[in-house]
Amino acid sequence: MAAVTLQILLVLFLATIIRSTFGFGEALFAVPLLALRIPLTVAAPLAVLVSITIAVIVVIQDWRHIHLPSVGGLLGSTVLGIPVGLVLLKVGDPHIVKAALALILISFSVYSLRGRTLLTLQRDSKRWLLACGFCAGVLGGAYGMNGPPLVLYGAMRRWSAQQFRATLQGYFLPASVIGMAGYWFAGLWTPAVTHDYLWSLPVILPAIWLGRILNRRMHGDLFLKYVYLGLATVGCVLLVQALHS
C-alpha cells in the first residue's frame, strides 16, 4: 500500500473518531491535512462521503434527541449557500483557498479555546438560522466543512451535549447528501474520490465505534481543547504555505 494511501487512512481514522466523539470537527481536521497530500478537489468530496457514513450511523443511534425545527431551518438556508461554495472551489485561486481554510481554522479554534458564546438564544431565531445555515452551505460546498457556523449556532442555543451531538448529525446527513450531489453535478465526484473512500471504510467503521465509547467515558473538555490546539497548528501550517508557495 502506498505511503500516501496510508496517510489518508490515518487522517480519516482520527477525523472519524473526532466526529463520533464530539458530533463535529472531522472536516476541520481532515480537509486541511488531506489537502497536503491530495488535491483539494478530491479531499473535499472525500470528507463529505465520510461525513455521510458517520451521520447515518449516529442518527440511527440518537434520533430521539434531534431538534428538528433547527435542522429544518439550517438545511433550508444551506441549500442556498452550496452553489456559492462550489463556484468558489472551481474558480478560486488555490493559494487563496488555503489561506481561507487557515484563517477559518485559526479563528474557530481560538474562539472555542476561549470558551465564550457571542450571544445566547432562548429559541430559534430565523435571522441566525439563515445566516449560520448559509455560511455552512458556502463552507460545505467549497471545503466540505459545514461545521463552524453550526457549532456557533448550537452554542448560542445552549443545547445539551446529547442534543447538540444528535442535532448536528440530523443536519449533516441530508446536507452532506445534497453537497455530494452538487459535487457530482459539478464533475468533482471522480474515480479518485470513490477509490479513496472505499479504501477508508475498514478504518472508518471501527473509528465510529471507538468514538462512541470515548463519548460515553469522557468527562470535561480537556481532550477537546487538545483538538482545537491541533486545528490551530494545522491552520498555521496552511497559512505559511499559502503565503510562501
N, C-alpha and C positions, 0 to 999 in steps of 0.2 A: 504493500500500500504506500502511495506516495506521501512524502512529508507534508505537502500542502493539504491533502485529504485528512491526515491525522490531526493537523492543526484545526481544520474546520470542525471536525468531530469534537475535539476538546472544547472549542469555543461554544458550540451548540449544547454540549452536555452541561457546562457550567451555566449557560444562559437559561436553559430549561429548569435547572434547579432553582435559580433566582425567581423565575416566573411562577413555578409551582409552589414555592415557599411564600412569596410575598404577594403574588397576584399581578405583578407588573415588573418592568425593568429589564426584561430579557433583550429587547431590541436595542435599548440604550447601551447594553453591554456587548451584544453580538455584532450589530451592523458596523460599528467603527473598527472592531478587531477583524472581522471578515474582510472589510474593505482594504485592510493592509495586505491581504493575500490574493483576493479575487476582485474583479470589477464590481463597483457599487451597483451596477445594473443587474448583477447576479446576487449580490449579498442581500439587497432589499427584498426581492421576491422570495428568496430562500427563508429569510426571517419571518415573512408573512405565512408561508406554508407551515413552518414550525409553530407559529402562534395559533393557527387553526387547530392543529393537532392537540396542543395543550388545552385550549379553550374547550374543545369538545369533551375532553375527559373531566375537566374541573366543573363544567356546567352540569354534567350528569350527576356529579357528586354533590354539588352545593346549590342546585337550582332554587330551593326554597328561600334562600337568602338574597336573591337578586331583587334590586329595587327597580322595577320595571318602568315607572314613569321617567326616571333619569336616563335609563338605557334608551328609551324611545326618542327623547329629545336630543340626546347626544348623537345618536345614529343619524337622525334626520339632517342635522347640520354638517355631519361628517361627509355625507354624500356630496354636498356642495363643495367641500374642500379638496376631495380626492383628485378631480381633474386638474386643479391648480397645481397640486403636488406632482402629478405625472408630467405636466408640461415642464415644471422646474427640473425634474430628473432628466428629461430627454434633451433639453436645450441649455441647461445650466453649465457653467464652467466648472470642471472637476475641482479646481482649487477653491472656488467659492463654496462648492458643496461641502468639501472637507472643513473649511473654516466655519460654515454654518453649523455643521454637526458638532464641531468642537465647542463653539460658543453655547449651543444648547446643552451639551453635556456639562460643561463647567457651571453654567448658570443654574441648571436644575440641581446639580449636586450641592452647590453652595447653599442654595435655598433650603434644601432638605436637611443638610447638616446643621443649619441654624435652628431647625425645628419650629419655624414660625408659619403662621397662617395669615395671609393678607386680609382675609375677610371671612366672617362666619355667616353662613346662610342657614336660616332655620327651616326653609323649604326650598323646593326647586325654583330657580329664577330663570325665566325664559332668556333674558339677556345673557346671563353667564352660561346657560346651556348652549345657546347658539355660538357664542364666542369660543368656548372651550371645544365644542364639537367641531367647528370649522377649522380651528387650528390643528386639532388632532387629525382631521382629514388631509390637510396640506402636508403635515409631517409624515403621515402614514403613506400618502401617495408618493412622496419624494424619497423618503428614507426608510419606510417600514417601521416607524417608531411613533405610534399614536400616543404613547403613554403620558408624557409630561402634562399636557393640558387636562387629561382625565384625572391624574393624581392630584393636581391642583384643585379641581372641582370637588373631588371626593374629600379632600382635606377641609375645604370650606364648608362642606355639608356635615362634617364631623361624623361620618359613618363609623360604625364599629368595625373592628378589624375583620370580622367574619363577613359583614355586609359589604365592606369595601372590596374584599377579595372576590366575592361572588358577583357583585355588580359589574366589576371590571371585566370579568370573563363573559358575562352576558352581553357586554358591549363588544369585546374583542372578537367573539365568534362571528357574528354577522358582518361586522366592519372588516374583518380580515378576509372573509369570503368575497365581499364587494371589492376590496382592494386587489385581491388576486385576480378577479375578473377584469379589473382595469389593466393590470399588468398583461393579461392575455390579449386584450384588445389592442394594447399598445405594442404588442410584439415582444414583450420583455419576459414572458414565461418561456424560456428557451430550454432545449435539452440539457444544458449545463445545470440549470436550476433544478430540474427533475432528478438528474443524476445525483447531485449533492444531497437532495432531500431524502431520496431512497437510501443512500448510504448512511444517513443520520438516524433513521428510525431505530436501529438497535441500541443507540445511546440515548435517544430522546425518551423512550418509554420507561426505562428504569430511572431516569432522572426525574420524571414526573412523580414516580412512586417515592423516591428519596426526598423530594421536596415536600411532599405531603407529610412524611414522617418528621422532617425538620420543623414544619409549620406547627405541628401538634406539640412538639417538645420545646420550642423556642420561647424564652422569656426575655422581655426587654428588647431594645433596638440596637444593641451593640453590633451585631452582625450586619444589620442594615447600614450602619454608619461606615463599616468597612467597605461595603459595596459601593456606597457613594464616593468614598475616597478613591477607590479603583476607577470609577467612572470619570472622576475629575482628572486622574492621571492620564487616562486614555484620551480625554479631550485635549489636554495639554500637548500630547504627542501629535495628535492630528493637526492642531493649530500650528505647531512648529513645521510640520510637513507642508501645510498649505501656504505658509509664508515663505518657505525657502526652496520649494520644489520648482 
